[in-house]
């Protein structure tokens, strides 16, 4: 995927498809971070070979690029456990900050899920109600899409429900939902989500002793 992204981004630039070129760079940089190819000292920093610092400066005047940086930077923060930083950004920007830009885009759905997970995690880590408030709003978005029969969000719904039960101290319900999320993610071929759900369940067991 890394080499394919390099070819794709290069082709978009050569073909003067500048919007696609710019939007692809945060995506590519996130993969480099997750693969350990860039930012070994701070894996949550979305700056590197694919997205130099000037890319962030350009985002100030380009809503789609800004939303892409927020989305893929957030994915990296959530996967690497920097939940409070991710949640603070969500509280600052608001729960609709990317979905109103990425209308009907899978990126918007993933962003809502990831930020919801981090807001629940931040609420558990800090006990601050501001994170819980936003987490509930994001969870409600996922549930709305699930009710509308979006087949790609059920595993997200299960995992956010598990986080809600964990926050409320309902241990048996939380464990059941975590396990359901792991199984559904694996059966759907979404190994990264199965792994993430397994990591969250491990953290839950560690915290409850």
Secondary structure as UniProt FT lines:
FT   HELIX           2..14
FT   TURN            15..16
FT   HELIX           18..34
FT   TURN            35..36
FT   TURN            43..44
FT   HELIX           53..58
FT   HELIX           59..61
FT   HELIX           63..79
FT   TURN            80..81
FT   HELIX           83..93
FT   TURN            95..101
FT   TURN            103..104
FT   HELIX           106..126
FT   HELIX           129..147
FT   TURN            148..149
FT   TURN            151..152
FT   HELIX           154..168
FT   HELIX           171..187
FT   TURN            188..189
FT   HELIX           191..208
//
